[in-house]
Amino acid sequence: MAARRPLLLICDVQERFRTAIFGFDHMKNTICKMLKVAEVLEVCDETSQSWKADRALIQILE
């Protein structure tokens, strides 16, 4: 990654906390939108393995 290049960092979003986090579904939908925009703008994104699996599942469901 080059210096001064934007980066979108998604940190520690886990399905198992769905009931403990107010507005979890809204947050997850917003993250998905942000990732789509980051892809269009060619912004790097860093996500954990579990989120990559969730993201792949979301793409299948859409």
C-alpha positions as CSV (number, residue, x, y, z in Angstrom):
1,M,0.0,0.0,0.0
2,A,1.4,3.4,-1.0
3,A,1.8,6.2,1.4
4,R,-1.1,8.7,1.5
5,R,-3.5,6.2,-0.1
6,P,-6.9,6.0,1.7
7,L,-7.7,2.9,3.6
8,L,-11.1,1.6,4.8
9,L,-10.6,-0.4,8.0
10,I,-13.4,-2.6,9.3
11,C,-12.6,-3.9,12.7
12,D,-14.1,-6.8,14.7
13,V,-17.6,-7.1,13.4
14,Q,-19.0,-10.4,14.6
15,E,-22.4,-12.0,14.0
16,R,-22.3,-13.5,17.5
17,F,-22.7,-9.9,19.0
18,R,-25.8,-9.2,16.9
19,T,-28.1,-9.2,20.0
20,A,-25.7,-7.1,22.1
21,I,-25.2,-4.3,19.6
22,F,-28.0,-1.8,19.1
23,G,-28.7,-1.3,15.4
24,F,-26.5,-4.2,14.3
25,D,-28.4,-4.8,11.1
26,H,-28.2,-1.1,10.2
27,M,-24.5,-1.1,11.0
28,K,-23.9,-4.2,8.8
29,N,-25.8,-2.7,5.9
30,T,-23.8,0.5,6.2
31,I,-20.5,-1.4,6.2
32,C,-21.6,-3.3,3.1
33,K,-22.4,0.0,1.3
34,M,-19.1,1.5,2.4
35,L,-17.3,-1.6,1.0
36,K,-19.1,-1.3,-2.3
37,V,-18.1,2.4,-2.6
38,A,-14.6,1.6,-1.6
39,E,-14.4,-0.9,-4.4
40,V,-15.7,1.6,-7.0
41,L,-13.3,4.3,-5.8
42,E,-10.5,1.7,-5.6
43,V,-9.9,2.4,-1.9
44,C,-8.1,-0.4,-0.1
45,D,-10.1,-2.2,2.5
46,E,-8.8,-4.4,5.3
47,T,-11.2,-6.9,6.8
48,S,-10.8,-10.0,9.0
49,Q,-11.3,-13.5,7.7
50,S,-14.7,-13.9,9.3
51,W,-16.0,-10.6,7.8
52,K,-14.7,-11.7,4.4
53,A,-16.8,-14.8,4.7
54,D,-19.8,-12.7,5.8
55,R,-19.2,-10.4,2.9
56,A,-19.2,-13.3,0.4
57,L,-22.4,-14.6,1.9
58,I,-24.0,-11.2,1.6
59,Q,-23.1,-11.0,-2.1
60,I,-24.7,-14.4,-2.7
61,L,-27.9,-13.3,-0.9
62,E,-28.1,-10.0,-2.8
